[in-house]
Amino acid sequence: MSSPKLFAPGPIDVSPETYAAMSRTMIGHRGKDFEALYASLRPGLQEIVGTTRPVFLSTSSAWGVMEGALRNLVREKVLCLCCGAFSDKWFSVAKSLGYQADKVQVEWGQAIDPELVRAKLEEGGFDTVTFIHSETSTGVLNDLEGVAKVVKSFPDTLLIVDTVSSLSTVPVKFDELGIDVMIAGVQKALALPPGLAVFAVSEAAMARAAATSNRGYYFDFLEFAKNDEANNTPSTPAISTLFGLQYILSKIAEEGLENRFARHARTNAMIHAWGAKHGFEIFAQPGHQSQALTCFTTPEDFDLPGFIKALKEKHGFLINGGYGKIKGLTFRISNMGNETEATMQELIDAMDEVLAG
């Protein structure tokens, strides 16, 4: 059976060339060949993340490292900045781990106001903050610079940032903004199959981890740092996916990171224009809209299931409906990864044909 091309929020479409790179002959993960592979990934990852620090590789979803970051950093109380399904989930995860947790909660579709964060932190007692840059469930792009500036004004409060659907679509300046942990999965804009997370850890966060007990092993930041020095990982890595990542990083270097950002802005604007043409309202707050995907509000009389089904069955393209409590009320279209103006136009033409029918 042929599978539809994914214009979903993730996993997204993986190119044949990427699959070819992933099909290379297997190598051992405790030898020189793997060390060379690992070392080859460092410069490209550091450029995308905006850091001179190591960028670690975890054979897991991003959520594994997101939970691990809490285990490594939280001393007493964590503040979760909540604006959608995934940022809200971080609050639930923190509670499930037994930590004291509080939140700044805004309506889904709205962005986190840095001044709300300041007001909450001024209540005192927080040592860690969780924050999602691009909230995939709502299509909101939060003010990373503004939030980071506020958090950094509170000494000894560390900032954990999820860039799962923003990394490589817009600039992320880890060192410049003083982010303490930055996490992403490769199944979004890096256009690889799921199962690998990349993350960076500041010097301050590493020191906090060293003083934290009960970190566990699999997501112990100190274990990642120790193995990174030897160009390796604490546990068996997803070697085939790393071959694919090596290929993707080479393509990003070839295109140029600024050009990649600009391409995502153009393809994102195409979907916004398509929505405006047909009267679909963007769910995310104006001025805070993700450049990786677009979340549209579903009109009351619109047959969303029928639209998605016809697009898949007649044209071989798959978009997604809403997620969480806005399931059925919204739908989402991705433009991230390898997509170009030409491929987005193919999708737009197909959606126009379905609407006309």
Steps between C-alpha positions, in 0.01 A plus 500: 500500500621847420506737793379862483751781506496658846421868541419425863656665807735206547626256413537673166603379157841332481678522164620194304852641520478503879380140507789409270747661739343307787544170318879504527668188636470473877803582715583432862433779747815453708762545233681754284238496222226610736723757668567653159127506422419662834773763462381585147158602635629749759569810284165492319301443818685776683423745220128418500475518878712813521756370745864415550398241760455131425174391339404160637317219319235294677338191353153597619221738427550859610268425791759266644746787533225738611424274796873443547561874517260524793678212677837667447409857593200540729593554865169597654253674271450529124299759307339372178399752234180357347329600176404174329493123521873441521591786732208401723630142499831615649309614808337156528836326459657717773214412736528130414868509602404631841633854459330812624369657182309816412417654167438808297193402297371692199219410263592259222587704194651778709872551555674513836541860617849543650358741759267228629811288548671779689201549730485128580872465563486799736285285729824313573596139551550392138834354393405372152274619215365291210409672174397397150623723219264377227184340643419240236142446615396861444753636250617766747859626485583636844738787576813304583721805532256681727438203728870414519584857598245490783612161633865599491421801720424257784831359628529123528179442302568273202311501169412181310378562143321265261589593140348183357315676213712814473858374473638588154185692397587817694817609683561344842789667681582273791814674624389856430164461678642312796279194454592220741355196324375495142329191362372393158387187322622426149158399361390862456695757297810281475288262291619168641303204637413525871713346772785747548522814712772764499567726796747749643574574866655817643791502743265617775255218428781247501613626840144476630474143371825405673349613831168323441437149630268241343573609143465144378732367232349508151453880500780592741658816358836413653504167318431677170781750566749231595426295188497807276864561587573165337268568203245252624168453678419340837274234347467331162418775248264494202787467254291492182322818605836663566603418143182676391577795726846525348338528157243758616770715659697492177193623310444778755863608464461495122184712512622731775316544828374852423368379166326213680328744733393713203364196314288403799367856521401491132330160510322592824373822338362297210280298736388815679402651165312184403306511826414868456377431146252246631400683816683273747610688811840427653459370855824642637522855627609750232870575521565167673446244224732207446699492178505119506127437479167679496199423718168611350165534676242268343181681390182356649360381166828359368533123456853467632511117510372489143756758388790312659375167360454632145842667504658172605306264273486715185836675518718299740560787743439482875434795729383475861199609697526668835663356810383468858205714603492677160470175306219546247513876545827555313723345236874527443720516191879464517744677271818395681794286404572444133196682363545767235274747323448238229397220736275731702334615179423136417324470836317829453379399154375170640321669791340748259376214284349322801327819614367563151360147487 
